[in-house]
Amino acid sequence: MTFRVKKVDVVTLTELLMKAYSFQVRKRNGECEITPDLGKKISASANWLISGQKPGLLLFGSVGSGKTTLARAIAQVVNYLYYTVWSMDRKEIFEVSATKLTKLLTSGEKDGEETFDRFKTTEMLFVDDLGLEPAMVKNYGNEILPIVELLYYRHDRMLFTICTSNLDLNDFEGKYGKRIASRFYEMFNRIGFTGDDYRKK
């Protein structure tokens, strides 16, 4: 799936993402400074959205470095653009944490599996905090790998997917196995985050 909205170029999209990023920070009563490094990450995200070369974007790295803020800014802008006169489509990025996805299959709730499948198959998805969830869980006595299942499905269909994670790239193989780690390289553009935890400032 390729992000395509008429009349939006990479410069305009970068500016929109910067404004949305600042909004996401201010919404939490924070002060936002778009540093040169952050500006490069935002610009890289805009280029990914415009290019459509890979269906996924992985924002990974240290805790509290702005990964989720950027992912939510992207979702905010994309959702906005798809609901303006600039687009004939009406689409939306749905957000869910990896932990919540896993709990859907172990909660015993009647519609847990159906809700998981809706997230798995939706056209546009943002999965937050990949790696915090248990890799394997039991569902009615069966051992399953929820995130592996979700990523296999979305990789095979090349569906628009944004993920954030505190894991280092080398950690994905240990968490999810060599086959899914290999698919990460094919499916995701990757932007690494470093630095201090801004929540402690």
N, C-alpha and C positions, 0 to 999 in steps of 0.2 A: 504494500500500500504506500502510495506516495502522497505527501502533503502538497496539495496544489490549491492555491487561492489566487484568483486573478488580481492583477495590479499590485501585488506585494513583492518587492524585490528584497534582496538580502540586507541592504542598508536600512530600509524601512522596518523590516522585521527585527533587526538588531536593536533599533531605537525602541520599538514596542516592547521587546524583551527586557531592556534596561529599565523602562518605566514600570513594567510588571514586577520585576525583581525588587525594585525600590518599594513598590506598594506592598509586596509580601513581607518585607522587613518592617515597614512602618506599621503594618497591621498587628505586629507583635510588639509594638511600642519600641522598636529598635531604631537605630540611626544607620542609614545606608551610605556607604561610600563605594562607588564603582571604581575600584583600583584598576590599573592597567592589566594585571593578571586576570581579574574577574571579567574585565571587558573582553579579553581574548576568549574566555570560556563562553561568554554570552554570544560573541560573534561566531564561534565554532558551532554553537547550537543552532544559530540562525542558518548557517551554511548547510548543516545537516538537514534541517527542515526543507530548505529550498532544493537541495541536490537530489534527495530521494535515493541516494546510492545504496544505503542500507536501511532496513525498516526499524532498526532499534538504536537507542542511545543509552549508554551505560555511564552514569556519573558515579565514580568510585573514589574512595580515599578516606582521609581522616575524619573523625567525628566532629560535628559542628563547623564544617568548613563551607557550608552553603549549598550542598548537593540537593537537598529536598527543596530549598527555597528556589533554586533555579528550575527544578523539575516542575514545581507548581507555577512558576512564572511562564514556562513554556505552555503548560496546560491552559492557563488563563488566556494567553494570547491566541492559541489555536482555537479554543472554544469560542472566543470572541469573534475571530475572523470567520469561522464557519456559521456564525449567526448574524452576519452583516450582509449588505447588498453586494459585497465583494465575492460572495460565494453562492452558488446554486444549491450546494449540498448543505445538510444539517447534520453535523457530526459532533461528537463530544468525547474527550479523553476521560475515562473513568479512573479514579485513584483508589488503591487498596494497599494495605501493608502485606508483606510476605507472611507475617505471623497470622494475620486475620485470614488470609487465604488458606493457610494450613488448618486453622481451627475450624473452618467451615466443614472440613471432612472428618472432624473428630468430636464435634459438639453434640452429635446425636439429634440435631434439629432436622425436622422433616425436609426442609427445603435447602439444607446445607450443600448437598451435592449439586443441586440445580443452580444455586447461587454461584458456586465455584465454577461450574461449566459456563455460566454467563460471562464471568470475568475472563475465563480462558479463551472464549471464542469471540469476545467483543472486538470490534474493528480497531479501537484505539485504547491502549491501557498504560497506566503508570503504576508500577509496583515499587513501593517504598521499603527501604531497609532489607534488601535481599541479603540473606545470610544469617539473620537473627533467628529465623525460624528453625525448628528441627528438620533435618533433611528427610528423615523417614518417620512416618506415623502409622498407627494401626487404625484401620477402619473396618469395623465388624470382623476383627480377627485377621484381616489381610494387611500385610505391610505394603505401604504405598509411598511414593515420592512425589508429593503434590507439586512442588516448584519445578522439578524435572519434567513432570508430565505437562505442566503449563508451558514451559519453555520449548519443549519438543514440538508441541502443537503449534505454537506461534512461529517458531522457526520454519517448520515445514510449509506454512502458509505465508511466510514473510509478512506478518501483521505488525503494524505500528506499535512499538513497545518502548517505553522509557522505564529504566530501572535505576535505583540508587542503592549503593552498598558501601559499607565500611570495610569490606574485604579488599585485599590486594589482589591484583590479577592472578598471581600465582596461587591464591587460596581457593579459587573457584574449582579447580580440579579436585582438591582434597574434599571440598564440601559436596560437590555434585557429580564428580566422576569425570574421566577424561573425555568421554564422548560429548557431554553437554558443554564442557569447557571449550572444546574445539568449535562447537557451534556458536559460542560467544563471539569468536573472532569473525565469523562469517556474518552474523546477524547484527552486531552492535558497532556503531562508532563509539569510541571510548574517550572520556575526558577525565583526567585524574585531578584530584583535589588534595592539597596539602595545607599545612598551616595550623595555627592554634584554634581551639574551640571558641568561636565567637560568642557562645552562650555564657562563657565565663568572664567576658570583658565587662 
